[in-house]
């Protein structure tokens, strides 16, 4: 990871239950990190039962499925229309394989990461970015014993959320500009861990944008876990993507069912 872009923001976390709507945490956590040109502040507010978050099924019920990519095409190095690739600190092989977007990291010596970015503004995709009220999701799965994977916004390695890099179960994490922080908590404030060798769907809802800040809510397997406020002059999310990273050799990951939902617009 490296600093030095236009993003800064706030992470707001929610305690979660798999049977009820998520609520704001009742304990207090506060931290400030300042580095380079980026300032990121983490806040957790007191519980407020008047501010529930809808699960992703309710969010999608009022939207239109505007784009989907299930990678149901021939195996190829070319990821397809609208997709681009990037890698840092080592080789990351990305390809379409067995109807999946497949990442392989053959050597993890320098902790390499790779990403694949979908340009929503491409006329063959949507022809425009996402606006407040829109939502997208991606299904992810780690195939190797360790390594991290997840989703990113704006083609930025500063705006990523996904698993930890360690083997075994780990929390849903977000990069705060300096380190990875858990963003999924239970009602007692303890990080919730997930088996990332199983299949999970990460969703992001575009809450709002006022020309100075943009707010995005994060979902895992349909459940809301918090939102991220980003200092951003743009009011449109034009690029979404996925990433993988590993310190171990022969790490592999798969992504499928990229779905974009938008507000019906004339």
C-alpha atoms as a printed R data frame, in Angstrom:
    type eleno elety resid chain resno       x       y       z
1   ATOM     1    CA   UNK     A     1   0.000   0.000   0.000
2   ATOM     2    CA   UNK     A     2   1.172   3.507  -0.573
3   ATOM     3    CA   UNK     A     3  -0.216   6.935   0.403
4   ATOM     4    CA   UNK     A     4  -0.554  10.021  -1.692
5   ATOM     5    CA   UNK     A     5  -3.959  10.465  -3.282
6   ATOM     6    CA   UNK     A     6  -6.987  12.688  -2.880
7   ATOM     7    CA   UNK     A     7  -8.921  10.515  -0.458
8   ATOM     8    CA   UNK     A     8  -9.480  10.908   3.245
9   ATOM     9    CA   UNK     A     9 -12.429  10.000   5.356
10  ATOM    10    CA   UNK     A    10 -14.251   8.569   8.325
11  ATOM    11    CA   UNK     A    11 -15.136   4.970   9.023
12  ATOM    12    CA   UNK     A    12 -18.376   4.495  10.968
13  ATOM    13    CA   UNK     A    13 -18.861   0.997  12.350
14  ATOM    14    CA   UNK     A    14 -22.012  -0.889  13.359
15  ATOM    15    CA   UNK     A    15 -22.535  -3.742  15.769
16  ATOM    16    CA   UNK     A    16 -24.265  -6.503  13.909
17  ATOM    17    CA   UNK     A    17 -26.499  -9.478  14.472
18  ATOM    18    CA   UNK     A    18 -27.402 -12.041  11.875
19  ATOM    19    CA   UNK     A    19 -31.036 -11.949  12.955
20  ATOM    20    CA   UNK     A    20 -31.762  -8.256  13.502
21  ATOM    21    CA   UNK     A    21 -30.938  -4.928  11.872
22  ATOM    22    CA   UNK     A    22 -27.505  -3.526  12.659
23  ATOM    23    CA   UNK     A    23 -27.289  -0.707  15.189
24  ATOM    24    CA   UNK     A    24 -24.587   1.731  16.133
25  ATOM    25    CA   UNK     A    25 -22.080   0.481  18.680
26  ATOM    26    CA   UNK     A    26 -22.675   1.400  22.301
27  ATOM    27    CA   UNK     A    27 -19.023   1.630  23.267
28  ATOM    28    CA   UNK     A    28 -16.669   4.366  22.151
29  ATOM    29    CA   UNK     A    29 -13.622   4.042  19.901
30  ATOM    30    CA   UNK     A    30 -11.785   7.021  18.546
31  ATOM    31    CA   UNK     A    31  -8.524   7.337  16.667
32  ATOM    32    CA   UNK     A    32  -6.853   9.853  14.425
33  ATOM    33    CA   UNK     A    33  -4.158   9.117  11.876
34  ATOM    34    CA   UNK     A    34  -2.295  11.831   9.991
35  ATOM    35    CA   UNK     A    35   0.255  11.053   7.284
36  ATOM    36    CA   UNK     A    36   1.403  12.680   4.066
37  ATOM    37    CA   UNK     A    37  -1.572  14.549   2.597
38  ATOM    38    CA   UNK     A    38  -4.166  12.146   3.953
39  ATOM    39    CA   UNK     A    39  -6.089  12.566   7.193
40  ATOM    40    CA   UNK     A    40  -8.310   9.706   8.283
41  ATOM    41    CA   UNK     A    41 -10.438   9.706  11.434
42  ATOM    42    CA   UNK     A    42 -12.162   6.633  12.790
43  ATOM    43    CA   UNK     A    43 -15.344   7.121  14.798
44  ATOM    44    CA   UNK     A    44 -17.764   4.787  16.494
45  ATOM    45    CA   UNK     A    45 -20.926   6.409  17.762
46  ATOM    46    CA   UNK     A    46 -23.246   5.441  20.593
47  ATOM    47    CA   UNK     A    47 -26.099   3.054  19.841
48  ATOM    48    CA   UNK     A    48 -29.134   4.655  18.254
49  ATOM    49    CA   UNK     A    49 -32.085   2.398  17.549
50  ATOM    50    CA   UNK     A    50 -33.653   5.123  15.399
51  ATOM    51    CA   UNK     A    51 -30.967   4.679  12.721
52  ATOM    52    CA   UNK     A    52 -31.237   1.075  11.446
53  ATOM    53    CA   UNK     A    53 -29.591   0.087   8.176
54  ATOM    54    CA   UNK     A    54 -31.522  -1.952   5.605
55  ATOM    55    CA   UNK     A    55 -30.119  -5.304   4.576
56  ATOM    56    CA   UNK     A    56 -28.948  -5.564   0.983
57  ATOM    57    CA   UNK     A    57 -32.069  -7.432  -0.126
58  ATOM    58    CA   UNK     A    58 -34.207  -4.454   0.898
59  ATOM    59    CA   UNK     A    59 -31.761  -2.050  -0.753
60  ATOM    60    CA   UNK     A    60 -31.849  -3.943  -4.052
61  ATOM    61    CA   UNK     A    61 -35.635  -4.282  -3.997
62  ATOM    62    CA   UNK     A    62 -36.010  -0.629  -4.979
63  ATOM    63    CA   UNK     A    63 -33.307  -0.681  -7.657
64  ATOM    64    CA   UNK     A    64 -32.846  -1.996 -11.177
65  ATOM    65    CA   UNK     A    65 -30.158  -4.536 -12.086
66  ATOM    66    CA   UNK     A    66 -28.296  -2.412 -14.617
67  ATOM    67    CA   UNK     A    67 -25.196  -4.539 -15.239
68  ATOM    68    CA   UNK     A    68 -23.881  -7.971 -14.383
69  ATOM    69    CA   UNK     A    69 -20.716  -9.890 -15.218
70  ATOM    70    CA   UNK     A    70 -20.686 -13.554 -14.231
71  ATOM    71    CA   UNK     A    71 -17.563 -14.199 -16.339
72  ATOM    72    CA   UNK     A    72 -19.454 -16.871 -18.235
73  ATOM    73    CA   UNK     A    73 -17.103 -16.900 -21.210
74  ATOM    74    CA   UNK     A    74 -14.103 -18.765 -22.524
75  ATOM    75    CA   UNK     A    75 -10.923 -18.957 -20.480
76  ATOM    76    CA   UNK     A    76  -8.702 -16.036 -21.497
77  ATOM    77    CA   UNK     A    77  -6.064 -13.593 -20.326
78  ATOM    78    CA   UNK     A    78  -8.271 -10.745 -21.531
79  ATOM    79    CA   UNK     A    79 -10.669  -9.990 -18.682
80  ATOM    80    CA   UNK     A    80 -13.308  -8.518 -20.951
81  ATOM    81    CA   UNK     A    81 -14.802  -5.176 -21.932
82  ATOM    82    CA   UNK     A    82 -14.342  -2.406 -19.410
83  ATOM    83    CA   UNK     A    83 -11.824  -4.305 -17.280
84  ATOM    84    CA   UNK     A    84  -8.206  -3.298 -16.631
85  ATOM    85    CA   UNK     A    85  -5.465  -4.840 -14.485
86  ATOM    86    CA   UNK     A    86  -2.773  -3.593 -12.120
87  ATOM    87    CA   UNK     A    87  -0.145  -5.185  -9.870
88  ATOM    88    CA   UNK     A    88   2.540  -4.036  -7.465
89  ATOM    89    CA   UNK     A    89   5.540  -5.626  -5.727
90  ATOM    90    CA   UNK     A    90   5.431  -8.817  -7.731
91  ATOM    91    CA   UNK     A    91   3.663 -10.952 -10.304
92  ATOM    92    CA   UNK     A    92  -0.093 -11.381 -10.052
93  ATOM    93    CA   UNK     A    93  -1.682 -13.447 -12.809
94  ATOM    94    CA   UNK     A    94  -5.255 -12.457 -13.620
95  ATOM    95    CA   UNK     A    95  -7.450 -14.294 -16.091
96  ATOM    96    CA   UNK     A    96 -10.866 -15.698 -16.819
97  ATOM    97    CA   UNK     A    97 -10.861 -19.348 -15.768
98  ATOM    98    CA   UNK     A    98 -13.774 -21.761 -15.381
99  ATOM    99    CA   UNK     A    99 -16.273 -18.905 -15.494
100 ATOM   100    CA   UNK     A   100 -14.531 -17.003 -12.720
101 ATOM   101    CA   UNK     A   101 -12.201 -14.015 -12.505
102 ATOM   102    CA   UNK     A   102  -9.159 -15.844 -11.210
103 ATOM   103    CA   UNK     A   103  -6.093 -14.351  -9.468
104 ATOM   104    CA   UNK     A   104  -2.881 -16.266  -8.802
105 ATOM   105    CA   UNK     A   105   0.159 -14.994  -6.886
106 ATOM   106    CA   UNK     A   106   3.035 -17.424  -7.633
107 ATOM   107    CA   UNK     A   107   5.512 -15.804  -5.240
108 ATOM   108    CA   UNK     A   108   4.656 -13.854  -2.105
109 ATOM   109    CA   UNK     A   109   8.135 -12.776  -1.094
110 ATOM   110    CA   UNK     A   110   7.427  -9.042  -1.422
111 ATOM   111    CA   UNK     A   111   3.736  -9.232  -0.454
112 ATOM   112    CA   UNK     A   112   2.458  -8.393  -3.954
113 ATOM   113    CA   UNK     A   113  -1.069  -7.308  -4.714
114 ATOM   114    CA   UNK     A   114  -3.084  -7.257  -7.888
115 ATOM   115    CA   UNK     A   115  -6.335  -5.588  -8.826
116 ATOM   116    CA   UNK     A   116  -8.911  -5.663 -11.593
117 ATOM   117    CA   UNK     A   117 -10.926  -2.510 -12.212
118 ATOM   118    CA   UNK     A   118 -14.223  -2.121 -14.035
119 ATOM   119    CA   UNK     A   119 -14.763   1.245 -15.716
120 ATOM   120    CA   UNK     A   120 -18.488   1.866 -15.358
121 ATOM   121    CA   UNK     A   121 -18.284   4.926 -17.598
122 ATOM   122    CA   UNK     A   122 -17.284   2.742 -20.545
123 ATOM   123    CA   UNK     A   123 -20.199   2.888 -23.048
124 ATOM   124    CA   UNK     A   124 -20.199  -0.915 -23.222
125 ATOM   125    CA   UNK     A   125 -20.765  -1.157 -19.454
126 ATOM   126    CA   UNK     A   126 -23.051   1.615 -18.118
127 ATOM   127    CA   UNK     A   127 -21.817   4.700 -19.894
128 ATOM   128    CA   UNK     A   128 -21.712   6.521 -16.534
129 ATOM   129    CA   UNK     A   129 -20.676   6.015 -12.935
130 ATOM   130    CA   UNK     A   130 -22.779   5.235  -9.898
131 ATOM   131    CA   UNK     A   131 -24.702   7.968  -8.096
132 ATOM   132    CA   UNK     A   132 -26.178   8.202  -4.592
133 ATOM   133    CA   UNK     A   133 -28.808   5.517  -4.186
134 ATOM   134    CA   UNK     A   134 -26.950   2.988  -6.370
135 ATOM   135    CA   UNK     A   135 -25.399  -0.279  -5.169
136 ATOM   136    CA   UNK     A   136 -22.972  -2.939  -6.367
137 ATOM   137    CA   UNK     A   137 -21.798  -6.306  -5.081
138 ATOM   138    CA   UNK     A   138 -19.183  -8.945  -5.864
139 ATOM   139    CA   UNK     A   139 -18.928 -12.575  -4.758
140 ATOM   140    CA   UNK     A   140 -15.449 -13.531  -3.536
141 ATOM   141    CA   UNK     A   141 -13.642 -16.662  -2.382
142 ATOM   142    CA   UNK     A   142 -10.078 -17.420  -1.284
143 ATOM   143    CA   UNK     A   143  -8.845 -20.716  -2.719
144 ATOM   144    CA   UNK     A   144  -5.480 -20.887  -0.928
145 ATOM   145    CA   UNK     A   145  -4.853 -21.183   2.817
146 ATOM   146    CA   UNK     A   146  -3.944 -17.523   3.252
147 ATOM   147    CA   UNK     A   147  -4.036 -14.155   1.528
148 ATOM   148    CA   UNK     A   148  -6.451 -11.238   1.437
149 ATOM   149    CA   UNK     A   149  -9.102 -10.323  -1.096
150 ATOM   150    CA   UNK     A   150 -11.910  -7.827  -1.389
151 ATOM   151    CA   UNK     A   151 -13.314  -4.831  -3.244
152 ATOM   152    CA   UNK     A   152 -12.065  -1.325  -3.949
153 ATOM   153    CA   UNK     A   153 -13.484   2.042  -5.016
154 ATOM   154    CA   UNK     A   154 -12.218   4.561  -7.588
155 ATOM   155    CA   UNK     A   155  -9.316   2.324  -8.674
156 ATOM   156    CA   UNK     A   156  -7.600   3.333  -5.397
157 ATOM   157    CA   UNK     A   157  -5.550   1.052  -3.157
158 ATOM   158    CA   UNK     A   158  -6.497   3.425  -0.324
159 ATOM   159    CA   UNK     A   159 -10.190   2.488  -0.539
160 ATOM   160    CA   UNK     A   160 -10.232  -1.268  -0.072
161 ATOM   161    CA   UNK     A   161 -12.266  -3.573   2.155
162 ATOM   162    CA   UNK     A   162 -12.006  -7.340   2.495
163 ATOM   163    CA   UNK     A   163 -10.354 -10.137   4.441
164 ATOM   164    CA   UNK     A   164  -7.168 -10.106   6.474
165 ATOM   165    CA   UNK     A   165  -4.077 -11.618   4.884
166 ATOM   166    CA   UNK     A   166  -3.636 -14.357   7.508
167 ATOM   167    CA   UNK     A   167  -4.720 -17.974   7.124
168 ATOM   168    CA   UNK     A   168  -7.906 -19.145   8.778
169 ATOM   169    CA   UNK     A   169 -10.845 -17.002   9.777
170 ATOM   170    CA   UNK     A   170 -10.477 -13.223   9.952
171 ATOM   171    CA   UNK     A   171 -12.679 -10.113  10.255
172 ATOM   172    CA   UNK     A   172 -13.952  -7.955   7.434
173 ATOM   173    CA   UNK     A   173 -11.232  -5.291   7.260
174 ATOM   174    CA   UNK     A   174 -10.756  -1.842   5.703
175 ATOM   175    CA   UNK     A   175  -7.518  -0.041   4.876
176 ATOM   176    CA   UNK     A   176  -7.431   3.257   6.790
177 ATOM   177    CA   UNK     A   177  -4.363   4.720   5.107
178 ATOM   178    CA   UNK     A   178  -1.896   3.255   7.597
179 ATOM   179    CA   UNK     A   179  -3.140  -0.180   8.578
180 ATOM   180    CA   UNK     A   180  -6.043  -2.595   8.231
181 ATOM   181    CA   UNK     A   181  -8.903  -2.122  10.697
182 ATOM   182    CA   UNK     A   182 -11.830  -4.482  11.437
183 ATOM   183    CA   UNK     A   183 -15.188  -3.070  10.337
184 ATOM   184    CA   UNK     A   184 -17.506  -5.920  11.326
185 ATOM   185    CA   UNK     A   185 -18.403  -6.174  15.007
186 ATOM   186    CA   UNK     A   186 -20.841  -8.130  17.140
187 ATOM   187    CA   UNK     A   187 -23.121  -6.506  19.711
188 ATOM   188    CA   UNK     A   188 -20.363  -6.626  22.335
189 ATOM   189    CA   UNK     A   189 -17.957  -4.765  20.093
190 ATOM   190    CA   UNK     A   190 -15.774  -7.763  19.237
191 ATOM   191    CA   UNK     A   191 -14.690  -8.216  15.601
192 ATOM   192    CA   UNK     A   192 -16.728 -10.852  13.766
193 ATOM   193    CA   UNK     A   193 -14.553 -13.392  11.948
194 ATOM   194    CA   UNK     A   194 -15.417 -15.119   8.701
195 ATOM   195    CA   UNK     A   195 -14.108 -18.129   6.812
196 ATOM   196    CA   UNK     A   196 -12.824 -16.534   3.604
197 ATOM   197    CA   UNK     A   197 -12.278 -19.946   2.036
198 ATOM   198    CA   UNK     A   198 -16.038 -20.018   1.822
199 ATOM   199    CA   UNK     A   199 -18.044 -17.904  -0.585
200 ATOM   200    CA   UNK     A   200 -19.012 -14.378   0.504
201 ATOM   201    CA   UNK     A   201 -20.687 -11.440  -1.180
202 ATOM   202    CA   UNK     A   202 -19.367  -7.948  -0.436
203 ATOM   203    CA   UNK     A   203 -21.745  -5.118  -1.272
204 ATOM   204    CA   UNK     A   204 -21.361  -1.334  -1.294
205 ATOM   205    CA   UNK     A   205 -24.207   1.174  -1.292
206 ATOM   206    CA   UNK     A   206 -23.574   4.752  -2.425
207 ATOM   207    CA   UNK     A   207 -25.336   6.725   0.304
208 ATOM   208    CA   UNK     A   208 -24.680  10.343  -0.573
209 ATOM   209    CA   UNK     A   209 -22.342  12.911  -2.153
210 ATOM   210    CA   UNK     A   210 -22.379  16.686  -1.743
211 ATOM   211    CA   UNK     A   211 -19.335  17.673  -3.806
212 ATOM   212    CA   UNK     A   212 -17.086  17.588  -0.729
213 ATOM   213    CA   UNK     A   213 -17.794  14.217   0.873
214 ATOM   214    CA   UNK     A   214 -19.117  10.896  -0.377
215 ATOM   215    CA   UNK     A   215 -20.579   8.221   1.910
216 ATOM   216    CA   UNK     A   216 -20.568   4.460   1.198
217 ATOM   217    CA   UNK     A   217 -22.189   1.691   3.266
218 ATOM   218    CA   UNK     A   218 -20.589  -1.757   3.439
219 ATOM   219    CA   UNK     A   219 -22.398  -5.112   3.418
220 ATOM   220    CA   UNK     A   220 -21.271  -8.705   3.806
221 ATOM   221    CA   UNK     A   221 -23.606 -11.527   2.793
222 ATOM   222    CA   UNK     A   222 -26.513  -9.113   2.894
223 ATOM   223    CA   UNK     A   223 -25.812  -7.693   6.353
224 ATOM   224    CA   UNK     A   224 -24.788  -4.047   6.897
225 ATOM   225    CA   UNK     A   225 -21.595  -3.411   8.837
226 ATOM   226    CA   UNK     A   226 -20.936   0.322   8.644
227 ATOM   227    CA   UNK     A   227 -20.217   3.227   6.358
228 ATOM   228    CA   UNK     A   228 -17.238   5.164   5.066
229 ATOM   229    CA   UNK     A   229 -17.171   8.919   4.502
230 ATOM   230    CA   UNK     A   230 -14.569   9.993   1.932
231 ATOM   231    CA   UNK     A   231 -13.370  13.538   1.281
232 ATOM   232    CA   UNK     A   232 -14.113  13.647  -2.407
233 ATOM   233    CA   UNK     A   233 -15.194  16.401  -4.830
234 ATOM   234    CA   UNK     A   234 -16.738  13.912  -7.246
235 ATOM   235    CA   UNK     A   235 -20.407  12.965  -7.007
236 ATOM   236    CA   UNK     A   236 -20.048   9.894  -9.223
237 ATOM   237    CA   UNK     A   237 -18.321   6.555  -8.585
238 ATOM   238    CA   UNK     A   238 -16.907   5.723 -12.002
239 ATOM   239    CA   UNK     A   239 -14.689   2.739 -11.174
240 ATOM   240    CA   UNK     A   240 -15.193  -0.321  -8.984
241 ATOM   241    CA   UNK     A   241 -12.870  -3.278  -8.615
242 ATOM   242    CA   UNK     A   242 -11.487  -6.269  -6.769
243 ATOM   243    CA   UNK     A   243  -8.046  -7.023  -5.380
244 ATOM   244    CA   UNK     A   244  -5.961  -9.830  -3.868
245 ATOM   245    CA   UNK     A   245  -2.700  -9.832  -1.913
246 ATOM   246    CA   UNK     A   246  -0.519 -12.528  -0.369
247 ATOM   247    CA   UNK     A   247   2.791 -13.074   1.411
248 ATOM   248    CA   UNK     A   248   2.602 -16.786   0.619
249 ATOM   249    CA   UNK     A   249   3.508 -18.468  -2.660
250 ATOM   250    CA   UNK     A   250   0.920 -20.087  -4.898
251 ATOM   251    CA   UNK     A   251  -1.979 -18.083  -3.461
252 ATOM   252    CA   UNK     A   252  -5.160 -18.079  -5.500
253 ATOM   253    CA   UNK     A   253  -8.498 -16.305  -5.397
254 ATOM   254    CA   UNK     A   254 -11.693 -16.133  -7.407
255 ATOM   255    CA   UNK     A   255 -14.356 -13.508  -8.027
256 ATOM   256    CA   UNK     A   256 -17.728 -13.849  -9.716
257 ATOM   257    CA   UNK     A   257 -21.174 -12.312 -10.088
258 ATOM   258    CA   UNK     A   258 -20.338  -8.623 -10.290
259 ATOM   259    CA   UNK     A   259 -23.734  -6.925 -10.121
260 ATOM   260    CA   UNK     A   260 -24.563  -3.232 -10.350
261 ATOM   261    CA   UNK     A   261 -27.957  -1.907  -9.273
262 ATOM   262    CA   UNK     A   262 -29.119   1.617 -10.023
263 ATOM   263    CA   UNK     A   263 -32.068   3.851  -9.309
264 ATOM   264    CA   UNK     A   264 -34.453   3.779 -12.284
265 ATOM   265    CA   UNK     A   265 -33.702   6.963 -14.201
266 ATOM   266    CA   UNK     A   266 -35.324   8.431 -17.275
